Amino acid sequence: MKKILKLLSLAVITSLIVNTTYVFANEGGPLNNLSFEEIVEQAKGSEVNFYGWGGDEKLNQWLDEVYGPRLKEKYDITLNRIPMDIDQILSQLVSEKQAQTSESEMDMIWINGENFKSARENELLYGPFTEILPNYQEFIDIEDIENNQDFGYPIEGFEAPYSKSQLVLIKDSEVTKETPTDAESLLAYVKENPGSFTYPALPDFTGSAFVRNIIYEFVDYQEFQKMETDKEELKVLIQPALDYLNELAPYLWSEGKTYPSDGPALNNLFMDGEVAFHINYNAYEIARSIEQGMYPSTAQSFVFEKGTIGNTNFIAIGKNASHKAAAMVAINEMLSPEMQLSKYEHLGLIPVIDNDKLNDQLKADFEEVEIGEGIIPQEQLLSKRLPEMPAQLVPLIEEIWLDEVAGK
């Protein structure tokens, strides 16, 4: 998702939670002391608007043809999918806040990382609400750091997990025999094969993730977890990675004078055979590309030996959402094993539910899913999963890259 700078000043949102009853505002006014069953009843017959990036047609189809009908059949809730980039979403939330809009149509919001941090600090989200959701309590590992921190920023119940992503590299094994296992072997390959590799220009999401992954090759990720937001201090810490990227640059596609604008542009270069490797944050997208004939059956994904960055994306609720009850019910259903299994099977999106919390039949159902060709098995992939950097460091790294790598 795209990123924006903080929009207003830091604030804290609070919500009253007492044992098993909760307080929240809904289109019908304040609703106090409701159980989840009463929330379901309140949501019956209503609509819920889901705002988020609409660029994945396969995901859009799943939301329209599987998830939406499920909500309608089970809860009599009508899902309205509203495609909108996250910067536009946050801008609209800010405008509504400034206009003191008491009821907003922005119910469910697909969000994560810096955008979540910005939204929380500017009091744009409703919460906490995850403790209300039965499926969150039953199927999510609430102790997992990925469910407690979003790019190092405390979640505190203001968003619920949606799906997981993890960075992979992709090659055509028939064309490219070598498989770089780390930054140094990648550099060696590119020096021997000039022009065969590149990555998207920052601040593109995929390009930024690749650079952060290179940083992890030189600096332990734990060094960043408690780091202050100091650009000069950060620059000193990541200098070995900057030196590496500058050494790599002359051997890149276009000699590093230009970079692809984004992930799709890099993918086009890969499919045209202009570069030997693609980079993707959707670890199982390769299977869809092979199935659709975009990639040959010999395409294969891989990760570095030290691992690759992974993150979770989330669903939040707008602070003044008109349909909070319906949003909570819809998010709870998204966390059900049935919906997570369907999303995994049809979209290849890594589930967010804890496998250890499933019964034997559900475990078997997940194990029987065949994602397709070219993938890294889920257990192996997750064993190579590295945590994201704190959100406040990401834009600083992008600024440093623009100055110290792209600007040279």
N, C-alpha and C positions, 0 to 999 in steps of 0.2 A: 504494500500500500504506500501511497505517497505520504510525504512527511511535511509538516509545517512547524514553524517556530511557535513558542508559547504565545498565546493571544492576550491574556490578561494577567492578573496577579495571582499568587498562590492562595488557595482557600481549601477548606476542609468541609466535606459533606458528611453529615451524620444522620443516622436513622435509628429509631427506637426498635430494639429487638428484645422481647421478653419471653424466655422459655420457648414455647412452640407457637406463640402468637406474634403478629407483626403489624407495623403501622406503615401505611403508604397511601399516596394520593392516586386517585383514578379518575376517569372521565365523569364518574358519578359523584365525585367529592371524596373527602377523606374516608377511608375504610379501615376501621380499627379491629384488632383482635380476631383476625381471620385465620382459619386453618387453610392448608393448601386445597383441601376439598372445597372450601367455601370460595377460594380464589378461582378454582375451576368453574364453579357455578356462576360466579360473577362474570367470567370471561365468555361464557356460552353465548353464541349469537353475535359476537363482536368481530371486528376486523383487527388486524395487526399489520403494521407497515414495517418492512425489513429493508433498511438502507444499507447499501454496500456496493463495492466494486462489481460491475456487471460484465467484465471482459471475458469471463470463462463461460462459454456457451454450454458446455457439458454440465457444469454446476448449475447454471440457470435452468436448464432442462430438468435436472434432478429436483431442484426446489419447486418448480412449477408442476411437475408430474408425479412426484413421490411425496415430498415433505408437505407441500400445500394440501393435497388431497387427504393426507393422513390427519392433519390438523382439523380439516373440515369434517371428516367422517367421525373422528374420535371425540372432538370437543366442540364442533360447530363454530370453529374459528376460521375466518377467511384471511388467507395470507396475501398481502399485496407486496410484491417484490419491487423495490424502487432502486434502479441502478444509479449510483452516484459515487464519484470519487470522494475519498475521505477528506480531502482538503475542503471540498464544497460542503460536505456534511458538517464539518466543524465550523465552517464559516456561517452556515445557516443556524447552527446551535447558538453561536455567539450573537448573531443578529437577533434571534428570538430572546435571548437573555437581556440584551440591551433594550429591546422593546417591551420587556417585562411580560412576554407572552405566557399566559397561565396554562394553556393547553397546546401541546405541540403534536404534530403528526409523526414526529420522528420517534418511533417506538424502539424497535430492535436495531442495533447498529453494529456492523462488522468492523472490528477495530483491533489494534494492538500496538505495542511499542511506543514510540515517541508520541503518537497520536493519542493513545490512552493516557499517557502522562500529562499531556497538554490539556486533555478534556477533564481529567480529575482535578488538576490544579486550578482550573478555571470554573469549577463547579457546574459542569455541563452534563453530568451523569447522575442517574438515580442509583441509590444503593445504601447499604449493602443488601443484596437480595439472594445470593447463592445459598445461604443457609435455609432458605424457604423451600428450595427445590428438592423433592425426594430423590430424584435420579442423581443429583449432584452428591447428596449424602451417601447414596447406596453404591454408586459405580465409579466415582471419581476418587483418586488418591489425594485426599485433602492435605496430606503432609508433603507431597511432591513440590519441590521448589518451583516447577513450571506452572503449578496451579496457585502459587502464592505470590510469585513475582513475574512481571511482564517486562522483559528487557531490564531486569533488576529493579523495577519499580513496584512497590507493594500494591497488590490487587485489592485486598481487604473486602472481598465480596462484591465489587463493583463491575465485574464482568465474569462470564462463564466460558469455559473452553469450548471451541468450535471444531478445530482440527489441528493436526500437527504438520509441520513442514521440516525438511532438512535438506541442506545443500548437497548436491551430488554433481560430479563431472560426468560427461557422456562422450563416448567415442564410438566409431565404427571399427569393431575389432578386426574386420576383414581388411581395412585400409591402414589402421594404426595399430601396430602390434604392441608397442610399448604402453605400459600403464604407469604413469608417474605415481609414486607412493608418498611423495612429500614435495615441499616447495623446491628443494634443491634438485631433485630428479626432474621436476617440471622445467626448471631453468635449463638444465642440461639438454633436455629434449628440444626445447625451443631454440637454443643456440645451434643445435645440429640441424634444425628444420625451421629456419627463419620465416616469419609470417604465418606460421601454422597455429598460432594461439593469440587470443586477445580476451578482453573482458569488458563489460559495459562501463561507460563513463559514470562516475559518481556524480550526483547522488542517486542514480538508478538503484533500486532495491537489490537486484541481483549483483550488480557490480560492487555495491557497498558491502554486501555479505561476503563476497569473494575476498575483498581487501581485508575485512576483519578476520577471515579465516587464515589469510597469509600472516597477519599479525600474530595469531595464536601459534603459528609455526615457530615463532621466535620468542614470544613472551607468554608465559603461563597465564591462562584466562583468569586465574584467581587474583592476579595482580590488579585487575580492573574492577573487581566487584565492590570494593569500598573506596575507590579512587575519587578524589575531589574533582570538580569540574574546572580544570585548569589546563588551558590549551598548550601552554609552553611545557608544562610538566608531562602532559600526555605525549607531546611531540618527542621529547627526550626518550620516553619509555619505548615508543614504537619505532625509533630511528633505525634499528636493524631491518625492520620490515620495509621502511621507506627506501633504504639503500638497496634492498633486494628488488623492489618494484622498479627503481630507476635503472638497475642493471638489466632487468628483464625488458624494459621499454623498447630499446632499439631493435629487438628481435621479434617484436609483436607484429601482427597484421598492421599494415600501413605504417610500419616502423614506429609505432607508438605515437605518431603525430596526430592521429585521430582515433577515437574509440567508438564502438557501436553505441547508439543512443540508449538502448535498453535490452532486456532479455530477448524479446522477439527479434530484434535486429541481429543479435548474435546468433540466434537460432537459424535465421535465414542464411547467414554466412556458413554455418555448419552444414545445413542441408544442401547448399550449393557447392560444398567441398572446398571452400576458400580457407576454412580453418579445420583443424583436426579434432577440436574439443568444443563441446557446449557446456554451459553451466546452468543448473536449474535448481530452484528452491523447492519445487514439487518433485519429491524423490521418485514418484511412480508415474510421472507424466510420460516418461519414455515408453511405457507399455502402451499407452493410448496412441502415441506417435507411430509406433511399430504397427499396431492394429489398423490404423488409418492409412498406412502406406507412406507416411511422411518420412519415416526412418526405415532403413533396411532391417531385416530380421537379425543381422549381425551387430546392431547397435547394443552397447552395453554401458551401464552406469557403474561408477566406482567412487570411492572416497579415499582421502589420505589416511595413512596409517595412524596418525595422531587423532584423526576424526574430523568431522565437519560440523559447522554451526547448525543448530536446530532451534526452532521456536514454535510456540503455540499461538494461533490466532483465536480471537475471542468474540463473544457477542455481549454488548452492553445495552443498557436501556437509557434513553434520554431522560434527563431530570424532570422535564415537564411533559413527558409522554402522555398522550390521552388514553392509551390502552395498556396501562402497566400490567393489569391482571392477565390480559391475553398474551402480552410479551413474556411474562413469567411462565405461563403454561406452555407457550411455544418453545421457549428455551429449554424447559424441563424435558419436553419431548425430543428435542435435538440431542439431548444427552442420554436418551434411552438406548439400550443395546441394539434394538431393532433399527433405529435410524443410523447409528454409528456403523453398524454392519452393512447397511444398504449403501452408505456413503463410501465405505471402504471397498465394497464389491464393485460398485458402478463407477466410482470416480478415482479410486486408488488413493484416497486421502487417509493418512495414518490416524487411527482412532485415538480419542482422548480418554476413553474409559480404561480402568485398571483391569487387566486380564485376570488378576488374582481374585477380583470381586465377582467374577462370572461363574455361573454354575457349569457343570461339565458339558451340557448340551450347547450352551452358548460358546464356550471355549472351542468346542469341536466345529461349530458353525464358522467361527472366525478363522480357524486353522484350515478349513476346507476352501476358503476363498483363493481363487487363482487370479492374481492381479494381471499377469501377462508376462511377456518376454522382456529381457534386458534389465530387470530390477535386481536390487540387493534385497535378500530376504529380510523381513521386518526385524527379527531378533538381532541379526547381524548389523543391520543399519543402526538400530537404536543403541547398540553397544559402542558405536563410534560417534555418539551424539555429544556435542559440546554446547555449553550454555551460551546464550546471547550476552553481549555487553550491556551494561547499564544504559538506559535510553539517552541520558544526557550526554554520553560520550560519542554517540553515533554521529550527530551533525558536526562535532569537532573533528572527528576523523575524516569526514568528507571534506571539510574545509582544508585540513592539512594536506590531503591528497591533491586537491585542486591547486594548492600553492606549491607543494614540494615535488609532485610527480607530473601531473598534467601541465603545470606551468613551466616546466623546464624544457 
